[in-house]
Amino acid sequence: MAELQSAAALSADDQLELALALDERGRAEDAATHYAAAAQGNIGAAELRLGAMTEVGRGVSQSYEEARSHYERAVALGVAEANLRLGMLYLEGWGVKADPAAAEQHIARAAEAGYVPAQKILSDMFFTGVAVKKDLNQALAWAEKAGAKRDPEAFTRIGLVRQAAVKLPQDLQLAREWYQLAAEQDYTRGMLAMAATFLRPNADKASIEIGLRWLDLAAEGGSRSAAFYRAGAWLRAGPATSAADSAKARALLEQAAIAGEPSALEVLQLETADRPLAAAFAYVMRVPFEERYVQRLARTAPPLTAGTRVPQPIKIVSPLYPPALRLQGMEGNVLVTFVVDPTGRVRDAHAIKCTHPGFAEAAEIAVAQWRFAPGVKKGRVVFAQLAVPVEFKLTDVAKTGRGSRSNAREQAVADEQ
């Protein structure tokens, strides 16, 4: 890199190489400068990188419109991936009028060019009916194209379509064969999907044992969801759970929590607050997240002291996961500030930090619908400034096309005005 930086005049290819090296070292602003120089030399990869940086505001000012321009130039220069990124913008209406048909067209172009991520996303779109009419035959066809490249996620998708299809031959064993192919590449979501085929309602003892072994394998491979659900299996006896089984469950919950599973962390926190581990797990599984969130903050709320109290949430709304970000398997975090007025309504919800502006928009819309018991200062109801982090996480199964969840985490900070 030093040799490149010292060169008097760099070719467009050298500019790209230098930009990539700077980007890898976290020097986003410097990298953007050299990507721009490479782009002037008609390097499509540089246009693509500039588009991605501009889309999220990394190293450059955030602008969907500018990102779209970079992606369009990359497409003109023959970069298939840029079609996928353009499709995501049209899907959400970021920097362009929302157009599902244009979204599908751009993503299909990338898929037809052999770009595996686009093939998997197109399969997911047809599987879930996002921007297109649900079509399990199309979902299977595109998953099989990606599977031809030995992609383990594609293998899992093929299994999911085979398992879920009602108009295709229903063959559970065939689905398991595809999950097996994914598992052979140490793909834990394939293992988790395999476990689900055995852990079905009214399953016999032998099937349950096989399913639990697959959960063990997925948990050993690092799946936070598998660790969480395997812990639940150890706790299935409820109050009669043995000390040994509770210890195994606790270890798995700690593993899941460290890996970023919020439900596991919540179970452990509830146990610390003197609730038996099995009861804590059952509560988290039974009670909706929004209700648990309000109850948790109510339990930990400081008492009214000297006539002063910070606002307490009485209703929260979880944000909708932006489809374009879910399809790409992206997770994220947003910090939202807002004012609670004397009636308990939210005003001026505004994201001040986010990993992607699409998450920011979704978080702001959700937080604006929250309701509070208003803040009190010296016996008077007052306006109060709060900040709350909102976390977007996909379940392991969601990343293979089944669904998603988002969590608004606690840690609200109040400052009376």
Secondary structure, DSSP 8 states (H G I E B T S, - for coil): -HHHHH-SS--HHHHHHHHHHHHHTT-HHHHHHHHHHHHHTT-HHHHHHHHHHHHHTSSS---HHHHHHHHHHHHHTT-HHHHHHHHHHHHHTSSS---HHHHHHHHHHHHHTT-HHHHHHHHHHHHHTSSS---HHHHHHHHHHHHTTT-HHHHHHHHHHHHH-SSS---HHHHHHHHHHHHTTT-HHHHHHHHHHHS-TT--HHHHHHHHHHHHHHHHTT-HHHHHHHHHHHTTTGGG--HHHHHHHHHHHHHHHHTT-HHHHHHHHHHHTT--HHHHHHHHHHS-HHHHHHHHHHHH----BTTBB--EEEE-------HHHHHTT--EEEEEEEEE-TTSBEEEEEEEEESSHHHHHHHHHHHTT-EEE-EEETTEEE-EEEEEEEEEE--TTGGGTS--EEEE----EEEE-
